[in-house]
């Protein structure tokens, strides 16, 4: 398979410019002061369909002949690639079929359908949906559009690198999420070709660290299992094609935990007023979790997408609050007599913690007769405030336990 070049990426920039947004590249005052560096966000979460995928999809579709476009296109995806292909196919009048796993959130299914695609739900996961898409391709004669194993897709994603260096030529580091590897491959080829000294850093989730493991082993590998909230970069099998580019062009790959990602989503929401999905927030997570020790001053974090449904966002916000020590769940055993709860809650109130939820448990938590266990969910001001609450409860004769 052909390797995309800087010239391919520059050509892609010209041919796709009328159908994609030149997304903002903005310096964050808050995070720049926090890290004592110039921190810029490349906001692909504001792109058409909410993610960078439309770039590669447009470039690939434009590479097809008129006859191929009439045949239609097919792909497998659980999210952003599906919407990117469907949206660009609609603009070009090309029929599109998208195979999505049966577990795909209905919001993403409806969004893909809204762009005119025929959506087929098949399989328990991406791998099974992918196999079904390949089967249907032979049956239908449609053109398969892979999410990352394609030089036109990679060249389209690489236009992000060109935009970054056009706007901020002093950029020293670009931090990029890694799933299948097409995004970081394109950006790295573009950036390193223009400035060989620039540093390209990839970030994966701990629970889906396919490329990180492949780099350790020196070959593309397959994970035995995956588990991460950043489903947009959850790829079980490393692509030998993109792995080769990562080996050649990427300086470092780090991983972050789901807790790190949740905090980053919360921080981006609070400090920049932007909704960023887990796959996009891993770049900031790599800095907040102190996984990176960079001497360079001018750093770009790519926010690759913002497609986060409301229910998931609510869970992530709570998880981020817990991780930051701004929400805590305590269990306290008290005498099962009138006034016990009032006495306990007065201590909490005097310490200016907000009680969000209270539950009594008598029957199921091995509580002695005559006692009751109180489960408290509190909104707090941070880890020190939690320590203060625990200390006060202990000094008042209680034995509080904090849920981990």
N, C-alpha and C positions, 0 to 999 in steps of 0.2 A: 504494500500500500504506500502511496506517495506521501512524503513528508512535507507538510506545509512550510513555506518560507516567508520571510519578511515581505517579499513582493506579493505573495498570495494574500497576506493579511492586509496590505495596503490596497490591493485591488478589491478585496472584500469591503473595506471601509467605503470605497467609492460607490460600489453597487448597492449596498444596503442602507446608505445614509438617509434615503427618503422614507424608509419604512421603520426606522428605529429611532429612539430618543438618544440624543447625546446627553447622557445623564450627568447630574451635578457632581463635581469634585469639590468638597467643602472642608475647610479646616475647622476642627472642633475646638473651640476655646476651652471648654471644660476638660476634655481628655488631654489636650495639649498641656494644660497646667498640671493635671494629675501626673502625667508621665514625664514632664519637663522636656518634651519633644514636640515637634510639629506633627500632629496626628490629623490625617485627612481621611474622609470617608468617600469612596466612590459608590454612589447610591444607585446601584442597579435594582434595588427594591422599588424604585420609582419607574422602572422600565415598563413598556407595554406588556401586559399580562402579569406584571409584578415580578419579573425575573429576567436575567440575562439571556435565557435560552432562545429568545426571538432572533438574536443576532445570527447564531449558527444556523437556525432553521431557515431564515431568509436566504442566507448565502448558499445553502445546500439546494433549496428549491430553485433558485435562479441558475444553478448549474445544470439543471435538467433540460432536456430537449422538449420542444412543444409536444411531441408524441408521448414522452414520458410523463409530462404533466397531465395529459389527458387520461393516462392510465390510472392516475391517482397515486397517493402515497400512504404508507402504513408505518406505524411505529408502536412500541410498547413503552409505557411510562405510567407512573403513579402520580405525576404532578406537573412540574414546570415545563419539562420537555414536551409533554402532551399538549399543554396550552400553547406553547410557542409554535409548534408545528401546525396545530389547528388554526391558530390566528393567521399565520403567514400564508397557509394554504388557501384560506378564505380570501385574503387580499388578492391572491394570484389566480383565483378561480379554479383551484386544483382540488379534486375530491380527496378527503382524508379519512382514514380509519385509525382509531386509537384503541389498542387493547390495554385495559387497566386491570389491576388485581381487584378481586371482589371486595377486598377490605379498604379500597380507596374511599376517603371521606366524600360524602355526597356533594359537598360544596365544590370539590375539585372536579367531580364528574359533571356536574351541571355547568361549571365554567367552561369546560372543554366542549361540551355540547353546544354552548351558546356561540361558539366560534364556527359552528357548522359541521363539526366532525361527527362521524358515526362512531359511537363509543360502544365497545364490547367489553363486558366485565367477565374475566376468566382467570382462574388460578388464585392460589392463596397468597402469592407474593410476586415480586417483579420477575423472577426467573421463570415462573410458570406462565406469566403473561407474555413474556418474551418468546417462549417456545410456541405459544399459540399464534403470536403475530407472524413468526416465520412460516408456520404452517399455512396461515391465511394468505401470506404473500404469494406463495406458490399457486395457491388455488385461484387467487384474484388477478395475479399478474401485476400487482402494484409495486411501486418502488419503495424499498425499505429505507427508512431514515434512522440511523443509529444515533443514540444520544451523544456519543463521544468518539467512537471508533470510525472517524471519517475526516479526511483532511479539510473538506469544505466547512464542516461543523467547527473544527478547531480554528480555522482561519477566521470564521465569523466571530467566535468568542475572543480571539486575539485582538480584535479592534478595540477592546477595552484598554489593553496595554498602550495602544497608540494614543487614545484619548487622554490617558493619565499623563504621559510624557509630553504631549502637546500643551497641556494646561500647567503642569508642574514639572518642568525639565530638571529641576534639582532633586526630584524624588530619588531616594537612596534605597528604600525597601518597599516592596509590594507584598502584602500578606493576602493569600488567596485560599478559599476553601477547596478541598479536594474530595470529590466523590469518585466518578469514573476517570477523572483526570483530563478531560478535554479542555476545561476552562483554564486550568493552570498551565497546560501545555501551550495553548495559544498565546496567553499573556506572557509567558516566559520566553517564547520564541521571539515575539515582537520586542519586548523590553531588552532582552540580552543582545539582540541584533543591533539595536540602537545605542545601547550603553552596556557593554560587557561587565562593567563594575557594579551594576545594580544588583541588589540581592533579592531573590525571589524565595519566599517562604510559604510552604503549604501547611494547612491545618486540617486535621481529621478528628472525628469523635473517637473517644477511647473505645467505644463499643462497636466501631466499624472502621478500624484502622488498617484497611486493606493495603494501601500503598506504603504506610509506615512499616508494616510487617514485611512487605515485599522488598523494601530497601534494606532491611536488616538481613534478609535471606539472600539478597542479590538476584532474585528472580520473581516474576509475577506469581502471586500465590492466591489461594482461596481460603476464606475464613470458615471455620467450622460453624460459627453462629454469629449473629449480630444483634445488638440491642442499643438503640439510641433515640433520643427525641428528635435528632436532626435527620429526619427521614430523607431529606433531599440529597444527602451525601452518603447514604447507607448503601454501599455497593459491596456485595459479598465476594465477587471474583475480580481480581485485578486484571486490567487489560494489558497484555504485553505491548501493544501499540503505544498507548499513552505512557506506560511505565518507562519505555525507552526515552521519551522526551523528559520525563521527570528525573531520571538518572542523569541526563545530559545537562539540563538547564536549571533545575531547582536546587537551591543551596541547602535547604533544611526542611524537614517535615516534622511537626510536633502534633501531639494529640491533647484534647481537652475533655473533661468530664461533662456529663449532662448537667451537673450542678453549676459548673463554670458557664455553660451555655445559657442556662436559665437566668443566672445573674446578669449576663451580658444583654439578653433580651430585655430584662427589666431596666437596666441602666440606659440602654438606647431609647427605650420608651420614655423614661423620666428625663434624661438629660438632653436628648435630641428631638424628642416628640415623634420618633419614627417607629413603625412596626416592622421588625425584621424577623424572618423565620430562623429556626435553629441553625440550618445550614449556612445562612448568611452571617449569623452572629458569632460563629466560631473564630473569626479573625480577631474581633475585639476580645473574645474570651482568652485567646493566646497571650494577650498583653495583661489583662486583668488577673489571670491566674499565675502570672510571672513565669510562664514557660519559656519566654524569650528574653534574652539579655542582649539588647541591641545598643551598640555604641552610636549608630547612625541617628541623625536628628529628624530627617524628613521621611515620614512613614505613611504609606497609604494602606488602609484596611478596606478590602472589597466587601461590600454588603451585597451579596449576590442575589438575594430575593426577599420578598416581603409577604409571601402567601401563607398566612397563618390564620387558621379559622378561630372564631371567637372562643369556642369551648376550649380548644387547646391553649389559647393565649391565657385564659383564666387560670388553668392548671399551672402553666409555666410561671405566671406572676406569683402565685402562692409559693411555688417551689423556690423562686428567686428570693422572696421575702424571708423564707425560712433560712436559706443559705446565708443571707446577709444579717441574720439575727433580728429581723424586724417582725417576725411572727414565731411563736413558740407554743408547743403543746405540753402541758404539765399534767401529771396525775398526783392527787393528794388524797390520802385516806383520813376521814374524819369520823367523829361519833355520829351515829344516825339519829340525831335528836334535833328538835327545832332550834334554829339560831346558829347551827354550825356553818351552814353555807354563808349566812350573812357575815359572820365573823371572818371567814376566809376571804370573801370578796371585798370586805372593807380594807384588809391589808393590801390587796391588789390595787384597789382604787387609790389608796393613800400614796402608792408608789407611781401613780399616773400611768398605769398600763391599762389598755382598753380591752375589756373582756368581749371577745367576739362570739364565743360559743361555750356553753356549759352542759355537761352530761353527767347524770348519776349512774353508777353501776353498782348493783348490790348482788346480782345473781351469778354473773359469769366471769368474774375476775379474781376468784379465790379470796373473797373478802370475808373476814371474820364476822360472826353474827353480832349485830349491834353496831356494825361499822358500815360506811358507804365510801365508795371511791368516787372522787370528783375529777372529771376530765375537763381541763380548761384550755381553750385556745385563746391566746393573748396577742394583741398587737403591741409591739414593744419598740424601743428607740435604738436598739442595737445590742451586741453581745454584752457590753458592760451593764446595760439595764437588766438583762436577763440574770446576770450574776447577782445583781443587787436584789432582785425579786427572790431568787433561790436562797440567798443568805438570810433575808428577812423572814421567810417562811420557816427556815430551819431554826432560827433563833426564837421563833414563836412556838416551837414545839412540834412542827410538822416535819414530815420526811418526804419532800417533793421529789418526783422523778421526771426528768426531761426526756421526751421522745426524741430519738435521733433521726 
